[in-house]
Amino acid sequence: MFTRFPDLPPELRNYIWHLALPDEIRPGVLFQFRRGCWGPLPLTESHLAYDPATPDDNIALEFFPDRLEPIQARIPHLLVNKEAHGIARSWVRKRGFGIQYCLERAAHMATRQFDPEHDTLYLPSTLFQDFCVEPLDRQAELDLMERIIHSGEGLSRIAVSTGLLRSEFDAIDDIRECFPQLKVMFLIDEAPDHLAAEEAWEIQQGGSFVYDSGHGLFEWSDGKCHCKECVHGSIKKIIHDDIEVEGGVYMALHSSIPGFEVRLVSVIERGVDMSKLPS
């Protein structure tokens, strides 16, 4: 420990604090679904469903991912002292992130919202019914009741557990009804039941198995991955367990939706040393 740090000139201390800040807070993590994200979105005149004859009904029920619970980014400076805290707050705000006070830690934490270009919505099995029912509940509220509501586009990708597709036969159809523009479904074996805001889980980058409906098999893509053999073993087990009853996983894999991908992947908590993961 450098005990003489407080004795350094303020300019030098500030320079050191800035050097110790992260280069960036990378996007690309899982945000867990929660109720309260559906709402009306006015249609523009260029929209195919826009009808000038019914101006009050030119609305769509859309999913707003910015209403998901923010992810807490770990910025140690916020926990050190007033000097480091001030530098960190300025750094965080310049990048468009927020700062919230965490009661459990009795400290300020940096937070960031869902990034549609990089992040992925995670739908746990325990929240699947809420996900499907909430759009109907929202349309029954006073501001939308008895109005013609068009379907929104939703998100282009979602992550679910393989357990969800085993237990809910029509899960893929139900999800696509809410998200008509869905292009990629990530299947996570042994997925966590709940994602806490302070835990940043990300889909394992560097490789995954993508199902090719034309050839009827998974093909390895996107390079190498530390857990390729493990994922391959999971594929065999999932297909073997599910194909006899032609369950939800089987139906998802054999869907004939143009451009739709099913990717069997693994997830890892960001910051964990992959070399220390159990095999």
URZIWO-V324775 format. One line per field, one symbol per residue. ss: DSSP state (a for helix, b for strand, c for the rest). psi: psi as a letter, one per 30 degrees, with the letter a starting at -180 (. if undefined). Layout:
BEGIN
ss: ???
psi: ???
END
This chain:
BEGIN
ss: ccccaaaccaaaaaaaaaaacccccccccbbbcccccbbbbbccccccccccccaaacbbbbbcaaacccbbbccaaaaccaaaaaaaaaaaaacccbbbbbccccbbbbbbcccccccbbbbcaaaaaaaaaaaaaaacccccccccbbbcccccbbbbbaaaaaacccaaaaaaaacccccbbbbbccccccccccccbbbccccbbbbbccccbbbbbccccccaaaaaaaaaaaaaaaaccccaaaaaacccccccbbbbbcbbbccccaaaccc
psi: kjfgefflkeeeeeeeeeeflleljkahlkkkkllgfklkjkklffkefkjffiffgilkjlkjffflklkkkjjfefgdleeeeeeeeeeeefggllklkjeefhlkkklllkjffelkkkjlefgeeeeeeeeeeeffleffkgljklklfalfllkllfeefefjegeeeeefeeifgkekjkkjkhkkfkjlffjjklkjlfklkkkjfefhlkkklgblkfgeeeeeeeeeeeeefffeghaeeeeeegkhkkgkkjkjlllkkkfkjffgkk.
END
